[in-house]
Amino acid sequence: MDSDTSQDWAPDACTLSPTERLTRAEEFGQLFAETARKAERPEPTRLRLELAPGPGPVTRVAALAAAETECCSFFTFTMTVAAGRLLLDVEVPAAQIAVLDGLAQHAAASIAPAY
């Protein structure tokens, strides 16, 4: 992610410094680049990501979700591991849809198109 766009989705209320925001955006970007398979928006306030399953991604997702809720407590992350799939639902209040839109764009940019 380049530094001009990686922070665009961070809300003004975020408690991270600009450097920490950049680092966090890069962590999300790396996670998405390595594991993202599918992204969908079942509701405007919810993003569902299908990620590559396995102990490594599960650990990374859990750590990143915990860290993100410390600085942006409006996020709700729900991880589901079942039938060989790793799903991550990310929910926000209606006032934070723009933040979720940005996160969704970063995730979608990492998903290879199906042919």
N, C-alpha and C positions, 0 to 999 in steps of 0.2 A: 504494500500500500504506500502511496506517496503521502508525504506529510500534509499536503494541501487538502486532501479529501478524507484522510483517515480520522480526523477529529470532527468532521461535519455533523455526524450523528450524535455526538456527545451533548447532553443537555446542559444548559447554563448552570443548573443546580449541582452538577457533578462536582464532587469534592477533590478530585484528582488534579494535580498540577498539569500544565500543558505537556510537559515531558512524560508524566505518568499516563496521560490520556493517549499519547502517541504509542507508548509501550503497550498499553492495554489493547488498542486498536490493532497493533501488529500481532499480539497474541491471538486475538479473534481471527485475524486474517490468516495466520499460519494454521490454526485449527481448521478453518474452513478449507484452505487449500489442500490440506492433507486428508481430510475426512468427509467433507460435504458431498453428499450424493444427490440430495433433492431438497428443495425448499418450496413451501406452499403457505398461503395465507388463508386459513379456514375462516378467519374473522379479521377485521381491521386491527384489532388489538392483540392478535395472536399470530405468531410465526411458528411454523412447525418445520424442523430440520431433520432430515434423515442423514445420519453420520455413519461412517464405517464403524462397525462394532469391534469390540475387543477391550481388554483390560486397560491398555494405554489410553485410548480415546475416552473411555469412561472416567478414568482418573483425571485427565486433563479437563474434560467438560465440568466435572464436579468442582475442581479447584477454581476454574475460571468463573463459573457461576457464583460460587461463594465470594470470590474477590469482587465481582461486579456488583453484587447486592450490598456490599459494604459501602460503596461510593454512590450507588444509584439504587436506593432501597425500593423504588417503585417497580423494579423488575421482579417477575416471578418466573423462575426456571423450574421446569419439570422434566426430569430425565426418565425415560422408560426403556428398559432393556428386555426384549422378549423376542422369541422366535428368530434369533440371529439378526435382530435389528436394534439399532440405537437411535431413539427418537429424542429430540430436545424440543420441548415447547417453551416458547418465550412469550410471556404476556406482560402487557403494560396497561395502565389506565388510559382512557381516551385522550387525555391531555398530553400523553407522551407518544402518540402514534408516529410523529415525525422521527423520533428516535428509533422506533422499531422499523420504520421504513428504511432508514440508513443502514441499520444492522442487516436487514433483509437484502438490500442491494449489495452489501459486501459479501454476504453468503452466496447470493446468486452468481456473482462474478467469478466465483471459484468452482462452480459446477459445470462440468463438461456437458455440452449438448448431446442428447441421445440421438443416434442415427439409425 
